[in-house]
Amino acid sequence: QVQLVESGGGLVRPGESLRLSCSVSGSVFSFEAMEWHRQAPGKQRELVASYPRWGSRRYAAFVEGRFVISRDITKNTVDLQMNSLQPEDTAVYYCLVRLGTSEYWGQGTQVTVSS
């Protein structure tokens, strides 16, 4: 059974940084991709960054150059370093693992950017 637990969200001011972490448990050694998504109030959930098992990391255009997705094999986490945060980055951030035809989601962590 795959379980994902996000952490690291919070309230920050514009221009500040946050690092989100997704702790992954279960057998995911053959994962297709590990991703971060976000959902702002009244909006659809959208892809933020993807860490595929094969190939290059991908980012949404709106975070390119500001966010970095990484994977820590020793800690079994997938992290999202978020820099230069703006109010429009306010959302619940979710971790996703794609494994075969299955998708596993975390419960989400709130990120609020406000002055």
Backbone hydrogen bonds in HBPLUS format (Angstrom, degrees):
<---DONOR---> <-ACCEPTOR-->    atom                        ^
c    i                          cat <-CA-CA->   ^        H-A-AA   ^      H-
h    n   atom  resd res      DA  || num        DHA   H-A  angle D-A-AA Bond
n    s   type  num  typ     dist DA aas  dist angle  dist       angle   num
A0003-GLN N   A0025-SER O   3.00 MM  22  5.23 158.6  2.05 135.0 140.3     1
A0025-SER N   A0003-GLN O   2.93 MM  22  5.23 163.2  1.96 158.0 161.3     2
A0005-VAL N   A0023-SER O   3.05 MM  18  5.15 150.4  2.14 138.1 147.2     3
A0023-SER N   A0005-VAL O   2.85 MM  18  5.15 164.3  1.88 148.7 144.4     4
A0007-SER N   A0021-SER O   2.82 MM  14  5.33 135.9  2.02 152.6 163.9     5
A0021-SER N   A0007-SER O   2.92 MM  14  5.33 162.8  1.95 146.2 149.5     6
A0010-GLY N   A0110-GLN O   2.94 MM 100  6.17 114.8  2.38 139.1 157.0     7
A0112-THR N   A0010-GLY O   2.89 MM 102  6.12 170.0  1.90 157.3 157.2     8
A0012-VAL N   A0112-THR O   2.87 MM 100  6.33 161.1  1.91 165.2 171.5     9
A0114-SER N   A0012-VAL O   2.91 MM 102  6.34 154.5  1.97 161.9 164.9    10
A0016-GLU N   A0013-ARG O   3.03 MM   3  5.71 160.3  2.07 145.0 147.3    11
A0015-GLY N   A0085-LEU O   2.71 MM  70  5.02 166.8  1.73 150.0 154.2    12
A0085-LEU N   A0016-GLU O   3.07 MM  69  5.66 171.4  2.07 159.4 159.5    13
A0018-LEU N   A0082-MET O   2.91 MM  64  5.22 152.4  1.99 145.5 154.3    14
A0082-MET N   A0018-LEU O   2.75 MM  64  5.22 168.7  1.77 177.5 178.3    15
A0020-LEU N   A0080-LEU O   2.87 MM  60  5.00 163.0  1.90 146.8 144.6    16
A0080-LEU N   A0020-LEU O   2.84 MM  60  5.00 158.0  1.89 137.4 141.6    17
A0022-CYS N   A0078-VAL O   2.97 MM  56  5.20 135.9  2.17 128.9 142.4    18
A0078-VAL N   A0022-CYS O   3.01 MM  56  5.20 146.4  2.13 135.0 145.2    19
A0024-VAL N   A0076-ASN O   2.96 MM  52  5.71 173.2  1.97 168.4 168.2    20
A0031-PHE N   A0028-VAL O   3.00 MM   3  5.22 138.7  2.18 129.3 123.8    21
A0032-GLU N   A0098-ARG O   2.72 MM  66  5.30 169.8  1.73 151.9 155.0    22
A0053-ARG N   A0032-GLU O   2.96 MM  21  5.44 167.3  1.98 137.0 134.7    23
A0098-ARG N   A0033-ALA O   2.86 MM  65  5.26 173.6  1.86 163.3 165.1    24
A0034-MET N   A0051-TYR O   2.97 MM  17  5.07 160.2  2.01 127.4 133.1    25
A0051-TYR N   A0034-MET O   2.67 MM  17  5.07 156.5  1.72 158.6 166.8    26
A0035-GLU N   A0096-LEU O   2.79 MM  61  5.03 165.8  1.81 152.5 156.2    27
A0096-LEU N   A0035-GLU O   2.89 MM  61  5.03 155.6  1.95 144.2 144.5    28
A0036-TRP N   A0049-ALA O   2.89 MM  13  5.31 159.5  1.93 153.3 156.8    29
A0048-VAL N   A0036-TRP O   2.79 MM  12  5.44 159.2  1.83 151.2 149.8    30
A0049-ALA N   A0036-TRP O   3.18 MM  13  5.31 158.4  2.23 139.9 143.5    31
A0037-HIS N   A0094-TYR O   2.80 MM  57  5.09 162.9  1.83 150.6 156.5    32
A0094-TYR N   A0037-HIS O   2.75 MM  57  5.09 160.1  1.79 137.0 144.1    33
A0038-ARG N   A0046-GLU O   2.86 MM   8  5.48 151.7  1.94 150.8 160.2    34
A0046-GLU N   A0038-ARG O   2.79 MM   8  5.48 160.6  1.82 156.7 162.0    35
A0039-GLN N   A0092-VAL O   2.88 MM  53  5.32 146.4  1.99 142.8 153.9    36
A0092-VAL N   A0039-GLN O   3.03 MM  53  5.32 170.3  2.04 135.7 135.1    37
A0043-LYS N   A0040-ALA O   3.00 MM   3  5.36 157.3  2.05 139.4 137.1    38
A0060-ALA N   A0048-VAL O   2.94 MM  12  5.20 158.7  1.99 146.3 142.4    39
A0050-SER N   A0058-ARG O   2.82 MM   8  5.08 156.9  1.88 147.1 150.2    40
A0058-ARG N   A0050-SER O   3.04 MM   8  5.08 156.6  2.10 136.7 144.1    41
A0063-VAL N   A0060-ALA O   3.07 MM   3  5.67 166.0  2.09 118.9 123.4    42
A0066-ARG N   A0063-VAL O   2.87 MM   3  5.38 163.9  1.89 140.0 143.4    43
A0067-PHE N   A0063-VAL O   3.18 MM   4  5.70 156.0  2.24 159.1 158.3    44
A0083-ASN N   A0066-ARG O   3.05 MM  17  5.13 150.1  2.14 129.4 138.3    45
A0068-VAL N   A0081-GLN O   2.87 MM  13  5.08 148.3  1.97 140.9 150.6    46
A0081-GLN N   A0068-VAL O   2.84 MM  13  5.08 164.2  1.86 156.8 154.2    47
A0070-SER N   A0079-ASP O   3.01 MM   9  5.26 157.3  2.06 140.9 145.1    48
A0079-ASP N   A0070-SER O   2.77 MM   9  5.26 149.7  1.86 145.8 155.4    49
A0072-ASP N   A0077-THR O   2.89 MM   5  5.26 160.4  1.93 144.8 151.5    50
A0076-ASN N   A0072-ASP O   2.74 MM   4  5.60 120.7  2.09 140.2 157.8    51
A0077-THR N   A0072-ASP O   3.12 MM   5  5.26 155.9  2.18 137.9 144.4    52
A0089-ASP N   A0086-GLN O   2.80 MM   3  5.42 163.6  1.83 123.6 129.1    53
A0090-THR N   A0087-PRO O   3.04 MM   3  5.60 164.5  2.07 117.2 121.0    54
A0091-ALA N   A0111-VAL O   2.96 MM  20  5.52 148.2  2.07 148.3 158.4    55
A0111-VAL N   A0091-ALA O   2.88 MM  20  5.52 163.4  1.91 160.0 165.6    56
A0093-TYR N   A0109-THR O   2.83 MM  16  5.28 173.5  1.83 148.5 146.5    57
A0109-THR N   A0093-TYR O   2.88 MM  16  5.28 144.3  2.01 137.6 148.9    58
A0106-GLY N   A0095-CYS O   3.00 MM  11  5.33 144.9  2.13 152.0 153.5    59
A0097-VAL N   A0104-TYR O   2.92 MM   7  5.20 152.4  2.00 144.1 153.1    60
A0104-TYR N   A0097-VAL O   2.94 MM   7  5.20 153.8  2.01 145.8 154.1    61
A0099-LEU N   A0102-SER O   2.93 MM   3  5.21 164.9  1.95 145.7 150.6    62
A0102-SER N   A0099-LEU O   2.93 MM   3  5.21 157.9  1.98 132.1 132.3    63
